[in-house]
Amino acid sequence: MKAIALNEAQSRLDELFEDAQAGSPVLLVRGGEVAKLERVAPPEFGGDLGMLERMLLDAVEGPHPEWTPRDIEDIARRVREKRGE
């Protein structure tokens, strides 16, 4: 595990992401604050469509249920613009 100042990390995100994906967590430090960058494996649903449906519903009803369809479309539009679509 390595620690790196947040302002230095910004120019090295690809490298830090690869480190985390390889199993070597990275601590991002800003003043007295610390955040940990680590690999997260996607949850397994084992082909069970009922489980997949519950996972999708949890995601939809998760921390952003107050978003309106207009908010979601605005986000999607900005993503498409950034991709050049």
C-alpha positions in Angstrom: 0.0 0.0 0.0 1.3 3.5 -0.8 0.2 6.9 0.3 0.2 9.8 -2.2 -0.8 13.5 -1.9 -4.1 14.2 -3.6 -2.6 17.0 -5.7 0.1 14.6 -7.0 -2.4 11.8 -7.6 -4.4 13.8 -10.1 -1.6 13.5 -12.7 -1.0 9.8 -11.9 -4.6 8.4 -11.8 -4.0 5.7 -14.5 -1.1 4.4 -12.6 -2.8 4.5 -9.2 -5.9 2.8 -10.7 -3.8 0.0 -12.1 -2.1 -0.4 -8.7 -5.5 -0.7 -7.0 -6.8 -3.1 -9.6 -3.7 -5.3 -9.0 -4.5 -5.5 -5.3 -2.3 -2.8 -4.0 -4.6 -0.2 -2.3 -3.6 3.5 -2.5 -4.1 6.1 0.2 -5.0 9.5 -1.1 -4.0 12.2 1.4 -5.1 15.8 1.6 -4.1 17.6 4.8 -5.3 15.5 7.6 -7.9 13.6 5.5 -7.3 10.2 4.0 -9.3 8.2 1.4 -8.5 4.7 0.3 -8.5 3.7 -3.3 -9.0 -0.1 -3.7 -10.3 -2.7 -6.1 -13.9 -3.6 -5.7 -15.1 -6.8 -7.3 -18.5 -6.6 -8.9 -21.1 -8.6 -7.0 -21.9 -12.0 -8.4 -25.4 -12.9 -9.2 -24.7 -16.4 -10.5 -27.0 -16.2 -13.4 -30.0 -15.9 -11.1 -32.3 -13.4 -12.8 -34.2 -12.7 -9.6 -31.0 -11.8 -7.9 -30.0 -9.5 -10.8 -33.4 -7.8 -10.6 -33.0 -7.2 -6.9 -29.5 -5.8 -7.5 -30.8 -3.4 -10.2 -33.7 -2.3 -8.0 -31.3 -1.6 -5.1 -29.1 0.5 -7.5 -32.1 2.5 -8.7 -33.5 3.0 -5.2 -30.1 3.6 -3.8 -28.5 6.9 -2.8 -30.0 8.9 -5.7 -33.7 8.3 -5.6 -34.4 12.0 -5.6 -33.1 12.4 -9.1 -35.7 13.1 -11.7 -35.8 11.6 -15.2 -34.7 15.0 -16.4 -31.6 14.8 -14.1 -30.7 11.4 -15.4 -31.1 12.5 -19.1 -28.9 15.5 -18.4 -26.2 13.2 -17.0 -26.5 10.9 -19.9 -26.3 13.9 -22.3 -23.1 15.1 -20.7 -21.6 11.6 -20.9 -22.5 11.3 -24.6 -21.0 14.8 -25.2 -17.8 13.9 -23.4 -17.5 10.7 -25.5 -18.1 12.7 -28.7 -21.3 10.8 -29.6 
